[in-house]
Amino acid sequence: MILDGKALAARVRAELKTSVARLTAQGVKPTLAVILVGDDPASQVYVRNKIAACGDVGIESRAFRFPADCAPAEVFAAIDALNADPTVHGILVQLPLPPQFDETEVIERIALAKDVDGFHAENLGRLWQGRHCFAPCTPAGVMRLLAEATVDLVGAEAVIVGRSNIVGKPMAALLLQAGATVTIAHSRTRDLAAVTRRADVLVVAVGRPGLVTGAMIKPGAVVIDVGINRLDDGRLVGDVDFASAEPVAKAITPVPGGVGPMTIAMLLANTVTAAERQLQSQDAS
Ligand code: NDP
C-alpha cells in the first residue's frame, strides 16, 4: 500500500480552511511570520511553498527577508517585535542560517507559544514529557500518516534511522508516547541492516539516497521515508530504495508525495492551533 501524503495533506488543509474561516469570523486571523536570511535557493523554494500553502487555507503570512551578511542583532530585533505582536500567532525562521548565526540561539529567541516549527529546546524537552506546545512538523506529519493507515503502534518495534533534533529525536519521542518500543539508529550504528530488519515501523531520516533497501526491511513493515535528495539528473528521491522496498513493505511513503506535503500541512495546523489558543486566552481574560 502506498501511503499518499499528498492526498492526506489535502484533506488536512481542507479541514484547516474551515477552522481558519471560523477564527477569522471571530476576529482572529491566523498569521504566520516567516524569516528568511540570505539567498539559499532551496530555502527560497521552501519559504515560497509555505507562503503559498498559508494562502491556500486563508492563513495570513508575513515574510521578513534579511541579507546573508546581516548582523544577528537585526534578526533578534525582528523576532522580539513579532513575539510582542498579538496579530502574529506563529514565527518560523527558515534554516539553515548563515555562519555568523547560532541557530539554537535564534530559535530560542522565539516565544514558546509562537514556535510553530516546534524546534525550541523547551518544546523538544516538553515533547519527551508529553506536554509540548507544538510537535515538530515532520514527525507530527508522520504520526498523522500512521494514524490514517491505522497502524497499531502499541507494542510495535519502531526503528528511526537518523537522530537530528528536528526529525529523528522528536520522532522517537512521539512514537514512544504512542506505545512503541523505539530504537534510534545513526551513522555510528553497527550493522544497520540488523537493526532496521527488526522494525514493524521504520522511519528513515538521513539524507542519503537509497540507504535502505528492500533487503533491510522486515516483510510486512510500514516504511516512512523522510529523506529528500536531489539526484544529479534532477530527480527527487528519498532515503529508501523504493523499487526494492515497496514489494517487501506492507505500506510505504513515496518521495515526493509522502512526508513532504504532511510537513507543510502540520505547520499550517500548528499555526491554526496557536491562533485558537490565543482566542481562548482572550475569552478567558
Ligand atoms: P541531519 O543531517 O540533521 O541528520 C541526519 C542523520 O542521519 C544523522 O543523525 C546521521 O547520524 C544519520 N546518518 C548519516 N549517515 C548515516 C548512515 N550511513 N547510516 C545511518 N545513519 C546515518 O538531517 P535531517 O534530520 O535534518 O534530515 C534528514 C533527511 O530528511 C534529509 O534528506 C532532509 O532533506 C529530509 N527532511 C525532510 C523533511 C520533509 O518534510 N520530508 C523535513 C526535514 C528533513 P549522526 O548523527 O551520527 O551524524
Boltz pocket constraint, residues with backbone or C-beta under 6 A from the ligand:
constraints:
  - pocket:
      binder: B
      contacts: [[A, 138], [A, 161], [A, 162], [A, 163], [A, 164], [A, 165], [A, 166], [A, 167], [A, 168], [A, 185], [A, 186], [A, 187], [A, 188], [A, 189], [A, 192], [A, 204], [A, 205], [A, 206], [A, 207], [A, 208], [A, 211], [A, 225], [A, 226], [A, 227], [A, 228], [A, 229], [A, 259], [A, 260], [A, 261], [A, 263]]
      max_distance: 6.0
